[in-house]
Amino acid sequence: MLPGMTPLEEILATIRQLPLPERLRLIERAAIEAAEDTPKPAAVAERGRALTVDEFLAARLTPPAGVGPASLQDIELAIAEGARGRGSL
């Protein structure tokens, strides 16, 4: 190590001596390795495969827990009440 330089400053000085294409490759490789070393959130780590389009859309149409399914009659009644101004809002 050179006198008066921190290890980081010495690394940066060495990197600056490289030709630009080599510097860019080094930065890209460092970013990839850092991403691989970064812990993933549990939701991301547990996901084994990607959803199909049908599975994705079905998941969006499935009511959340605690909400019962709505029939076509329920939906039409809610629309009619809203049009008459008798909605729950």
DSSP file (Angstrom, degrees, kcal/mol; ACC not computed):
  #  RESIDUE AA STRUCTURE BP1 BP2  ACC     N-H-->O    O-->H-N    N-H-->O    O-->H-N    TCO  KAPPA ALPHA  PHI   PSI    X-CA   Y-CA   Z-CA
    1    1 A M              0   0    0      0, 0.0     3,-0.1     0, 0.0     5,-0.0   0.000 360.0 360.0 360.0 140.8    0.0    0.0    0.0
    2    2 A L    >   -     0   0    0      4,-0.1     3,-1.7     1,-0.1     8,-0.1  -0.494 360.0 -94.8 -76.4 146.9    1.2    3.5   -0.8
    3    3 A P  T 3  S+     0   0    0      0, 0.0    -1,-0.1     0, 0.0     3,-0.1  -0.364 108.1  15.4 -64.1 137.6    1.8    5.8    2.1
    4    4 A G  T 3  S+     0   0    0      1,-0.2     2,-0.4    -3,-0.1    -2,-0.0   0.453 101.7 111.0  82.4   0.7   -1.1    8.1    2.9
    5    5 A M    <   -     0   0    0     -3,-1.7    -1,-0.2     4,-0.0     0, 0.0  -0.892  61.4-136.2-110.9 137.8   -3.6    6.1    0.9
    6    6 A T     >  -     0   0    0     -2,-0.4     4,-2.2     1,-0.1     5,-0.2  -0.447  33.8-104.9 -78.0 162.6   -6.4    4.0    2.3
    7    7 A P  H  > S+     0   0    0      0, 0.0     4,-2.2     0, 0.0     5,-0.2   0.887 122.9  51.9 -56.2 -38.6   -7.0    0.6    0.8
    8    8 A L  H  > S+     0   0    0      2,-0.2     4,-2.6     1,-0.2     5,-0.2   0.921 108.6  49.7 -65.0 -43.5  -10.1    1.9   -1.1
    9    9 A E  H  > S+     0   0    0      1,-0.2     4,-2.3     2,-0.2    -1,-0.2   0.885 110.7  50.7 -62.6 -37.9   -8.1    4.8   -2.6
   10   10 A E  H  X S+     0   0    0     -4,-2.2     4,-2.0     2,-0.2    -1,-0.2   0.905 110.5  48.9 -66.1 -41.4   -5.4    2.4   -3.7
   11   11 A I  H  X S+     0   0    0     -4,-2.2     4,-2.4     2,-0.2    -2,-0.2   0.933 112.3  48.3 -62.5 -46.0   -8.0    0.1   -5.3
   12   12 A L  H  X S+     0   0    0     -4,-2.6     4,-2.3     1,-0.2    -2,-0.2   0.887 109.8  52.1 -63.6 -39.0   -9.6    3.1   -7.1
   13   13 A A  H  X S+     0   0    0     -4,-2.3     4,-0.7     1,-0.2    -1,-0.2   0.897 110.7  48.4 -64.0 -39.2   -6.2    4.3   -8.3
   14   14 A T  H >< S+     0   0    0     -4,-2.0     3,-0.7     1,-0.2     4,-0.4   0.909 111.0  50.2 -66.3 -41.8   -5.4    0.9   -9.7
   15   15 A I  H >< S+     0   0    0     -4,-2.4     3,-1.5     1,-0.2    -2,-0.2   0.882 104.2  58.9 -63.9 -38.5   -8.8    0.7  -11.5
   16   16 A R  H 3< S+     0   0    0     -4,-2.3    -1,-0.2     1,-0.3    -2,-0.2   0.736  97.9  61.4 -64.4 -21.4   -8.2    4.2  -13.0
   17   17 A Q  T << S+     0   0    0     -4,-0.7    -1,-0.3    -3,-0.7    -2,-0.2   0.661  87.2  93.3 -78.6 -15.6   -5.1    2.9  -14.7
   18   18 A L  S <  S-     0   0    0     -3,-1.5     2,-0.0    -4,-0.4     5,-0.0  -0.415  89.5 -98.4 -75.3 152.0   -7.1    0.3  -16.7
   19   19 A P    >>  -     0   0    0      0, 0.0     4,-2.3     0, 0.0     3,-0.5  -0.355  41.0-105.5 -63.7 153.6   -8.4    1.1  -20.2
   20   20 A L  H 3> S+     0   0    0      1,-0.2     4,-2.5     2,-0.2     5,-0.2   0.872 118.1  52.9 -53.8 -46.5  -12.0    2.2  -20.3
   21   21 A P  H 3> S+     0   0    0      0, 0.0     4,-2.1     0, 0.0    -1,-0.2   0.895 111.5  47.6 -59.3 -37.4  -13.4   -1.1  -21.7
   22   22 A E  H <> S+     0   0    0     -3,-0.5     4,-2.4     2,-0.2    -2,-0.2   0.892 110.5  51.9 -68.3 -39.0  -11.7   -3.1  -18.9
   23   23 A R  H  X S+     0   0    0     -4,-2.3     4,-2.4     2,-0.2    -1,-0.2   0.922 110.0  48.9 -62.3 -43.4  -13.0   -0.6  -16.3
   24   24 A L  H  X S+     0   0    0     -4,-2.5     4,-2.5     2,-0.2    -2,-0.2   0.905 111.5  49.1 -64.4 -41.6  -16.6   -1.0  -17.5
   25   25 A R  H  X S+     0   0    0     -4,-2.1     4,-2.6    -5,-0.2    -1,-0.2   0.904 111.1  50.8 -63.0 -40.3  -16.3   -4.9  -17.5
   26   26 A L  H  X S+     0   0    0     -4,-2.4     4,-2.5     2,-0.2    -2,-0.2   0.912 110.8  48.0 -63.2 -43.2  -14.9   -4.7  -14.0
   27   27 A I  H  X S+     0   0    0     -4,-2.4     4,-2.2     2,-0.2    -2,-0.2   0.917 112.5  48.8 -64.2 -43.5  -17.8   -2.5  -12.8
   28   28 A E  H  X S+     0   0    0     -4,-2.5     4,-2.2     2,-0.2    -2,-0.2   0.925 112.6  47.8 -62.8 -44.0  -20.3   -4.8  -14.4
   29   29 A R  H  X S+     0   0    0     -4,-2.6     4,-2.5     1,-0.2    -2,-0.2   0.904 111.1  50.8 -64.4 -40.8  -18.8   -7.9  -12.9
   30   30 A A  H  X S+     0   0    0     -4,-2.5     4,-2.4     1,-0.2    -1,-0.2   0.892 110.0  50.5 -63.4 -39.2  -18.6   -6.3   -9.5
   31   31 A A  H  X S+     0   0    0     -4,-2.2     4,-2.2     2,-0.2    -2,-0.2   0.904 110.9  48.7 -65.2 -41.2  -22.3   -5.3   -9.7
   32   32 A I  H  X S+     0   0    0     -4,-2.2     4,-2.1     2,-0.2    -2,-0.2   0.932 113.0  46.9 -64.7 -45.4  -23.3   -8.9  -10.7
   33   33 A E  H  X S+     0   0    0     -4,-2.5     4,-1.8     1,-0.2    -2,-0.2   0.888 111.6  51.1 -65.2 -38.3  -21.3  -10.4   -7.8
   34   34 A A  H  X S+     0   0    0     -4,-2.4     4,-1.1     1,-0.2    -1,-0.2   0.901 109.7  50.6 -64.9 -39.3  -22.7   -7.8   -5.3
   35   35 A A  H  < S+     0   0    0     -4,-2.2     3,-0.2     1,-0.2    -2,-0.2   0.883 110.1  50.0 -65.2 -37.9  -26.3   -8.7   -6.5
   36   36 A E  H  < S+     0   0    0     -4,-2.1    -1,-0.2     1,-0.2    -2,-0.2   0.847 112.5  47.3 -68.0 -33.0  -25.6  -12.4   -6.0
   37   37 A D  H  < S+     0   0    0     -4,-1.8    -1,-0.2    -5,-0.2    -2,-0.2   0.645  89.4 100.0 -83.2 -15.3  -24.2  -11.8   -2.5
   38   38 A T  S  < S-     0   0    0     -4,-1.1     2,-0.1    -3,-0.2    -4,-0.0  -0.576  82.1-115.7 -75.1 127.1  -27.2   -9.6   -1.5
   39   39 A P        -     0   0    0      0, 0.0    -1,-0.1     0, 0.0    -2,-0.1  -0.371  28.8-133.5 -62.6 138.5  -29.7  -11.5    0.6
   40   40 A K        -     0   0    0      1,-0.1     5,-0.0    -2,-0.1     0, 0.0  -0.693  23.6-102.8 -91.9 144.5  -33.1  -11.8   -1.2
   41   41 A P    >>  -     0   0    0      0, 0.0     4,-2.5     0, 0.0     3,-0.7  -0.311  36.5-110.2 -59.8 151.9  -36.4  -11.1    0.7
   42   42 A A  H 3> S+     0   0    0      1,-0.3     4,-2.3     2,-0.2     5,-0.2   0.861 117.1  56.4 -55.2 -39.8  -38.2  -14.3    1.6
   43   43 A A  H 3> S+     0   0    0      1,-0.2     4,-0.7     2,-0.2    -1,-0.3   0.868 112.5  41.6 -63.3 -35.6  -41.0  -13.7   -0.9
   44   44 A V  H <4 S+     0   0    0     -3,-0.7     3,-0.3     2,-0.2    -2,-0.2   0.898 114.3  50.8 -77.5 -41.3  -38.5  -13.5   -3.7
   45   45 A A  H  < S+     0   0    0     -4,-2.5    -2,-0.2     1,-0.2    -3,-0.2   0.838 109.7  50.6 -66.8 -33.4  -36.4  -16.4   -2.5
   46   46 A E  H  < S+     0   0    0     -4,-2.3     2,-0.4    -5,-0.2    -1,-0.2   0.741  81.8 104.2 -77.9 -23.1  -39.4  -18.8   -2.1
   47   47 A R     <  +     0   0    0     -4,-0.7     3,-0.1    -3,-0.3    -4,-0.0  -0.448  45.3 178.4 -66.8 116.6  -40.8  -18.2   -5.6
   48   48 A G        +     0   0    0     -2,-0.4     2,-0.3     1,-0.2    -1,-0.2   0.861  59.3   7.7 -89.8 -39.0  -39.9  -21.3   -7.6
   49   49 A R  S    S-     0   0    0      0, 0.0    -1,-0.2     0, 0.0     2,-0.2  -0.946  78.3 -99.0-142.5 161.4  -41.4  -20.6  -10.9
   50   50 A A        -     0   0    0     -2,-0.3     2,-0.2    -3,-0.1    -2,-0.0  -0.512  41.8-111.7 -79.4 149.0  -43.1  -17.8  -12.8
   51   51 A L        -     0   0    0     -2,-0.2     2,-0.1     1,-0.1    -1,-0.1  -0.481  26.9-119.6 -76.4 148.7  -46.9  -17.8  -13.1
   52   52 A T     >  -     0   0    0     -2,-0.2     4,-2.6     1,-0.1     5,-0.2  -0.403  32.2-104.6 -76.0 167.0  -48.6  -18.4  -16.4
   53   53 A V  H  > S+     0   0    0      1,-0.2     4,-2.6     2,-0.2     5,-0.2   0.917 123.2  50.9 -59.9 -43.2  -50.8  -15.6  -17.7
   54   54 A D  H  > S+     0   0    0      1,-0.2     4,-2.5     2,-0.2    -1,-0.2   0.908 111.1  47.6 -62.7 -41.9  -53.9  -17.5  -16.7
   55   55 A E  H  > S+     0   0    0      2,-0.2     4,-2.2     1,-0.2    -1,-0.2   0.898 111.9  50.8 -66.1 -39.9  -52.6  -18.1  -13.1
   56   56 A F  H  X S+     0   0    0     -4,-2.6     4,-1.5     2,-0.2    -2,-0.2   0.940 113.4  43.9 -62.1 -47.7  -51.6  -14.4  -12.8
   57   57 A L  H  X S+     0   0    0     -4,-2.6     4,-1.5     1,-0.2    -2,-0.2   0.886 112.5  52.7 -66.5 -38.4  -55.1  -13.2  -13.9
   58   58 A A  H  X S+     0   0    0     -4,-2.5     4,-1.3    -5,-0.2    -1,-0.2   0.896 107.2  52.6 -63.7 -39.1  -56.9  -15.8  -11.7
   59   59 A A  H  < S+     0   0    0     -4,-2.2    -1,-0.2     1,-0.2    -2,-0.2   0.862 108.9  50.1 -65.0 -34.5  -54.9  -14.7   -8.7
   60   60 A R  H  < S+     0   0    0     -4,-1.5    -1,-0.2     1,-0.2    -2,-0.2   0.805 112.2  47.4 -72.8 -28.2  -55.9  -11.1   -9.4
   61   61 A L  H  < S+     0   0    0     -4,-1.5    -1,-0.2    -5,-0.1    -2,-0.2   0.628  88.4  99.6 -87.6 -14.4  -59.6  -12.1   -9.7
   62   62 A T  S  < S-     0   0    0     -4,-1.3    -4,-0.0    -5,-0.1    -3,-0.0  -0.587  80.3-120.0 -74.3 127.5  -59.6  -14.2   -6.5
   63   63 A P        -     0   0    0      0, 0.0     3,-0.1     0, 0.0    -1,-0.1  -0.339  33.2-100.8 -66.7 150.2  -61.1  -12.3   -3.6
   64   64 A P    >   -     0   0    0      0, 0.0     3,-1.9     0, 0.0     0, 0.0  -0.185  54.2 -71.8 -65.3 163.6  -58.9  -11.7   -0.6
   65   65 A A  T 3  S+     0   0    0      1,-0.3     3,-0.1     3,-0.0     0, 0.0  -0.291 122.3  25.7 -57.2 137.0  -59.3  -13.8    2.5
   66   66 A G  T 3  S+     0   0    0      1,-0.2     2,-0.6    -3,-0.1    -1,-0.3   0.332  97.5 105.2  90.0  -6.4  -62.4  -13.0    4.4
   67   67 A V    <   -     0   0    0     -3,-1.9    -1,-0.2    -4,-0.1     3,-0.1  -0.933  64.4-140.0-109.9 122.9  -64.3  -11.7    1.4
   68   68 A G        -     0   0    0     -2,-0.6     2,-0.1     1,-0.1    -3,-0.0  -0.313  31.2 -87.3 -76.5 162.1  -66.9  -14.0    0.0
   69   69 A P        -     0   0    0      0, 0.0     2,-0.5     0, 0.0    -1,-0.1  -0.374  39.1-133.9 -67.3 147.6  -67.5  -14.5   -3.7
   70   70 A A        -     0   0    0     -3,-0.1     2,-0.1    -2,-0.1    -3,-0.0  -0.894  15.5-142.6-105.3 130.8  -69.8  -12.0   -5.4
   71   71 A S     >  -     0   0    0     -2,-0.5     4,-2.2     1,-0.1     5,-0.2  -0.399  27.8-107.4 -84.2 167.4  -72.5  -13.4   -7.8
   72   72 A L  H  > S+     0   0    0      1,-0.2     4,-2.6     2,-0.2     5,-0.2   0.875 123.2  54.4 -60.1 -37.5  -73.5  -11.7  -11.0
   73   73 A Q  H  > S+     0   0    0      2,-0.2     4,-2.4     1,-0.2    -1,-0.2   0.910 107.0  50.3 -64.1 -42.0  -76.8  -10.8   -9.2
   74   74 A D  H  > S+     0   0    0      2,-0.2     4,-2.3     1,-0.2    -2,-0.2   0.910 112.0  48.0 -61.0 -42.2  -74.8   -9.1   -6.3
   75   75 A I  H  X S+     0   0    0     -4,-2.2     4,-2.3     2,-0.2    -2,-0.2   0.926 112.0  48.0 -66.0 -45.0  -72.8   -7.1   -8.8
   76   76 A E  H  X S+     0   0    0     -4,-2.6     4,-2.5     1,-0.2    -1,-0.2   0.890 111.8  50.6 -63.7 -38.9  -75.8   -6.0  -10.8
   77   77 A L  H  X S+     0   0    0     -4,-2.4     4,-2.7     2,-0.2    -1,-0.2   0.910 110.1  49.7 -64.2 -42.7  -77.6   -5.0   -7.6
   78   78 A A  H  X S+     0   0    0     -4,-2.3     4,-2.2     2,-0.2    -2,-0.2   0.892 111.9  48.7 -64.0 -39.5  -74.6   -2.9   -6.4
   79   79 A I  H  X S+     0   0    0     -4,-2.3     4,-2.2     2,-0.2    -2,-0.2   0.924 112.4  48.2 -65.4 -44.3  -74.4   -1.2   -9.8
   80   80 A A  H  X S+     0   0    0     -4,-2.5     4,-1.7     2,-0.2    -2,-0.2   0.914 112.3  48.3 -64.0 -42.9  -78.1   -0.4   -9.7
   81   81 A E  H  <>S+     0   0    0     -4,-2.7     5,-3.1     1,-0.2     4,-0.4   0.894 111.4  50.8 -65.1 -38.8  -77.9    1.0   -6.2
   82   82 A G  H ><5S+     0   0    0     -4,-2.2     3,-0.8     4,-0.2     5,-0.2   0.885 108.3  51.9 -64.5 -38.1  -74.9    3.1   -7.1
   83   83 A A  H 3<5S+     0   0    0     -4,-2.2    -1,-0.2     1,-0.2    -2,-0.2   0.834 110.2  48.9 -68.3 -30.9  -76.8    4.5  -10.1
   84   84 A R  T 3<5S-     0   0    0     -4,-1.7    -1,-0.2    -5,-0.2    -2,-0.2   0.510 118.3-113.5 -85.0  -3.7  -79.7    5.4   -7.9
   85   85 A G  T < 5S+     0   0    0     -3,-0.8    -3,-0.2    -4,-0.4    -2,-0.1   0.694  86.2 116.6  82.3  17.8  -77.3    7.1   -5.4
   86   86 A R      < +     0   0    0     -5,-3.1    -4,-0.2    -6,-0.2    -5,-0.1   0.074  38.3 134.7-106.7  24.1  -78.0    4.5   -2.7
   87   87 A G  S    S-     0   0    0     -6,-0.4    -8,-0.0    -5,-0.2    -9,-0.0  -0.130  70.5-107.5 -66.3 169.0  -74.5    3.2   -2.5
   88   88 A S              0   0    0      1,-0.2    -1,-0.1     0, 0.0    -2,-0.0   0.442 360.0 360.0 -80.6   1.2  -72.8    2.6    0.8
   89   89 A L              0   0    0      0, 0.0    -1,-0.2     0, 0.0    -2,-0.0   0.478 360.0 360.0 -84.1 360.0  -70.4    5.6    0.3
